[in-house]
Amino acid sequence: MALLHVNFFSEALGMCVACDVILPQRATKQIGMAAAARGDKHPTLWLLHGASDNHTIWQRRTSIERYAAPLGLAVVMPNAHLSSYADMAHGGKYYTYISQELPEKMRAMFPLSDKREDNFIAGLSMGGAGCMKIGLNNPQNYAAIGCLSAGAVNRGGIAMTSERRARMIMTYGTEDVSTRKGTPEDVFGAAQRILDENLPRPRIFHSVGTEDFVLPSARETRDFFQGLAGNPFDYTYEEHPGAHTWEYWDEHIQDFLRFIGLAPVEGIRN
């Protein structure tokens, strides 16, 4: 696998941005690690960070490169700062950047597949809510969504400190998030719109620790999707022992990679 640190200009944000990319690389002499690629265009996981971190954190705190290698899977990890992956009321248009501009820029630079069946989006905490928002508002772009330690909207269980209140106002303005019907923030509305308009339905994997402070928000999301007749999103919900920690995310991102059903590349030599 190749690890690339990419800096480029974002038109949506009007500033230079950073993004880390793991690219499949065929290798026959690499010791201790499978190294594979599927073809000219790589299937891609768009992997989102949480509120206290940035684009470097997944490769610093997990073995995501090692997990992706035998699958021939590219991984794109953008920096979204403290944006909640939103077009902020008082800040940058991070929803537009991540959902629209970033895939275009990355596919222009790297051999990434643009086929829906080859694209997956996942994240933890703020990034878990972000991937639900982006995935369900753009269902034509993603085959599966992986939400770790989050709800579709992270509300229950999170104390409204003065710092968090300031962040909420900076992100959403003074309007209550729950009243933003018809916008990308209305994630449950986006899911219902997929059903009403018979749009492509991303499969959803949802995992949270039983000691995690976001558990109430995760269960609210669980109740919504489990209340849809016939499980139209192939929604899988799991609770495991654990808290809001990298030990949990390192373990259960592997569950999501199994969930997407991308078979390991055959004939790898190492």
FENZIPE-V612416 format. One record per residue. SS is DSSP state (alpha for helix, beta for strand, coil for the rest). PHI is phi in degrees with one decimal (999 if undefined). NEAR is the number of other ideal C-beta (glycine too) atoms within 12 Angstrom. Layout:
BEGIN
ss-><SS | SS>
phi-><PHI | PHI>
near-><NEAR | NEAR>
END
This chain:
BEGIN
ss-><coil | beta | beta | beta | beta | beta | beta | beta | beta | beta | coil | coil | coil | coil | beta | beta | beta | beta | beta | beta | beta | beta | beta | coil | coil | coil | coil | coil | coil | coil | coil | coil | coil | coil | coil | coil | coil | coil | coil | coil | coil | beta | beta | beta | beta | beta | beta | beta | coil | coil | coil | coil | coil | coil | coil | coil | alpha | alpha | alpha | alpha | alpha | coil | coil | alpha | alpha | alpha | alpha | alpha | alpha | coil | coil | coil | beta | beta | beta | beta | beta | beta | coil | coil | coil | coil | coil | coil | coil | coil | beta | coil | coil | coil | coil | coil | beta | alpha | alpha | alpha | alpha | alpha | alpha | alpha | alpha | alpha | alpha | alpha | alpha | alpha | alpha | alpha | alpha | coil | coil | beta | coil | coil | coil | alpha | alpha | alpha | beta | beta | beta | beta | beta | beta | coil | alpha | alpha | alpha | alpha | alpha | alpha | alpha | alpha | alpha | alpha | alpha | alpha | coil | coil | coil | coil | coil | coil | beta | beta | beta | beta | beta | coil | coil | coil | coil | coil | coil | coil | coil | coil | coil | coil | coil | coil | alpha | alpha | alpha | alpha | alpha | alpha | alpha | alpha | alpha | alpha | alpha | coil | coil | coil | coil | alpha | alpha | alpha | coil | coil | coil | coil | coil | coil | coil | alpha | alpha | alpha | alpha | alpha | alpha | alpha | alpha | alpha | alpha | coil | coil | coil | coil | coil | coil | beta | beta | beta | beta | beta | beta | beta | coil | coil | coil | coil | coil | alpha | alpha | alpha | alpha | alpha | alpha | alpha | alpha | alpha | alpha | alpha | alpha | coil | coil | coil | coil | coil | coil | coil | coil | coil | beta | beta | beta | beta | beta | coil | coil | coil | coil | coil | alpha | alpha | alpha | alpha | alpha | alpha | alpha | alpha | alpha | alpha | alpha | alpha | alpha | alpha | coil | coil | coil | coil | coil | coil | coil | coil | coil | coil | coil>
phi-><999 | -108.2 | -109.7 | -119.6 | -102.5 | -111.1 | -123.2 | -153.8 | -92.9 | -100.8 | -68.5 | -64.3 | -97.6 | 67.9 | -158.1 | -75.5 | -131.1 | -121.5 | -153.7 | -102.7 | -132.2 | -104.5 | -114.0 | -59.8 | -144.5 | -69.3 | -151.7 | -112.0 | -119.8 | -76.6 | -86.1 | 81.8 | -155.5 | -67.9 | -138.6 | -141.8 | -144.3 | -92.3 | 170.2 | -72.6 | -120.3 | -89.7 | -61.6 | -135.7 | -105.4 | -92.9 | -116.2 | -105.4 | -90.8 | -94.8 | -68.6 | -92.5 | -127.8 | -147.0 | -68.1 | -88.4 | -72.9 | -63.4 | -80.3 | -79.1 | -109.5 | -133.0 | -104.1 | -57.1 | -63.5 | -67.4 | -70.8 | -79.2 | -56.7 | -69.9 | -86.5 | 61.4 | -105.5 | -79.1 | -129.9 | -112.3 | -125.0 | -86.1 | -100.0 | -117.3 | 52.3 | -99.8 | -91.2 | 57.0 | 54.2 | -115.5 | -80.4 | -70.9 | -65.8 | -131.5 | 172.1 | -81.5 | -89.4 | -75.8 | -62.0 | -62.2 | -61.1 | -72.0 | -83.2 | -117.9 | -72.2 | -57.3 | -59.7 | -62.1 | -65.4 | -67.1 | -72.8 | -74.0 | -92.6 | -131.7 | -80.2 | -105.0 | -69.9 | -102.3 | -73.6 | -55.8 | -67.6 | -103.7 | -122.3 | -137.4 | -131.4 | -148.2 | -175.0 | -122.1 | 53.5 | -54.9 | -73.1 | -67.6 | -65.5 | -63.1 | -72.1 | -65.7 | -62.2 | -68.6 | -65.5 | -81.7 | -84.9 | -133.9 | -66.6 | -71.6 | -104.3 | -133.8 | -82.8 | -153.8 | -122.9 | -122.6 | -105.7 | -111.3 | 53.5 | -161.5 | -110.4 | -59.1 | -132.4 | -86.0 | -120.4 | -61.7 | 87.8 | -105.5 | -66.3 | -89.4 | -76.0 | -63.6 | -65.8 | -67.2 | -62.5 | -63.7 | -64.1 | -64.0 | -66.3 | -60.9 | -81.8 | -113.4 | 81.1 | -86.0 | -72.9 | -62.4 | -55.9 | -68.7 | -98.0 | -84.3 | -67.1 | 81.7 | -103.2 | -57.5 | -70.5 | -86.0 | -68.3 | -64.6 | -62.9 | -64.2 | -63.2 | -66.8 | -64.3 | -57.8 | -71.6 | -64.7 | -100.9 | 54.0 | -85.8 | -56.0 | -113.5 | -63.8 | -71.6 | -126.0 | -111.8 | -136.2 | -135.7 | -150.2 | -81.0 | -71.6 | -107.7 | -83.8 | -67.6 | -89.1 | -53.4 | -59.1 | -67.1 | -62.3 | -71.2 | -61.4 | -66.4 | -54.3 | -62.4 | -64.2 | -71.5 | -72.7 | -84.2 | -83.6 | -61.2 | 81.3 | 47.2 | -66.8 | -99.5 | 47.9 | -72.6 | -117.5 | -116.9 | -135.8 | -117.8 | -132.5 | -56.1 | 150.0 | -121.9 | -86.7 | -136.9 | -69.7 | -59.8 | -67.6 | -70.5 | -63.3 | -71.9 | -92.9 | -65.4 | -67.0 | -62.4 | -65.2 | -62.2 | -70.3 | -61.9 | -71.8 | 74.8 | -81.9 | -70.0 | -58.0 | -68.1 | -84.1 | 74.1 | -73.3 | -109.2 | -152.5>
near-><33 | 24 | 26 | 24 | 18 | 28 | 18 | 26 | 16 | 28 | 18 | 28 | 29 | 15 | 18 | 13 | 32 | 25 | 37 | 33 | 41 | 41 | 33 | 38 | 30 | 24 | 22 | 14 | 11 | 20 | 10 | 11 | 21 | 29 | 30 | 32 | 30 | 31 | 17 | 13 | 21 | 38 | 38 | 42 | 44 | 45 | 49 | 51 | 45 | 40 | 32 | 16 | 29 | 27 | 34 | 23 | 29 | 40 | 30 | 19 | 23 | 33 | 23 | 37 | 33 | 26 | 33 | 46 | 36 | 30 | 37 | 38 | 43 | 43 | 46 | 43 | 45 | 45 | 36 | 47 | 32 | 29 | 39 | 44 | 47 | 38 | 31 | 28 | 24 | 18 | 26 | 29 | 28 | 39 | 38 | 27 | 36 | 48 | 35 | 24 | 27 | 44 | 34 | 21 | 26 | 36 | 25 | 14 | 19 | 29 | 24 | 35 | 30 | 21 | 21 | 24 | 21 | 31 | 41 | 44 | 46 | 54 | 47 | 46 | 42 | 41 | 46 | 48 | 47 | 48 | 50 | 51 | 46 | 47 | 48 | 44 | 37 | 33 | 34 | 21 | 33 | 39 | 34 | 40 | 52 | 45 | 54 | 52 | 48 | 50 | 39 | 43 | 40 | 44 | 28 | 24 | 25 | 28 | 13 | 16 | 10 | 10 | 14 | 20 | 15 | 15 | 28 | 31 | 21 | 22 | 35 | 29 | 20 | 15 | 15 | 15 | 31 | 19 | 15 | 25 | 17 | 14 | 22 | 35 | 37 | 23 | 46 | 30 | 25 | 34 | 31 | 24 | 22 | 28 | 22 | 13 | 14 | 10 | 23 | 24 | 31 | 38 | 31 | 43 | 37 | 46 | 40 | 43 | 29 | 19 | 18 | 34 | 24 | 41 | 30 | 20 | 33 | 41 | 24 | 29 | 39 | 30 | 19 | 27 | 37 | 20 | 18 | 22 | 9 | 12 | 17 | 24 | 39 | 21 | 32 | 25 | 29 | 27 | 23 | 24 | 16 | 25 | 21 | 30 | 24 | 28 | 19 | 33 | 43 | 26 | 26 | 35 | 43 | 25 | 25 | 41 | 35 | 21 | 30 | 34 | 19 | 31 | 16 | 21 | 26 | 12 | 15 | 23 | 16 | 19>
END
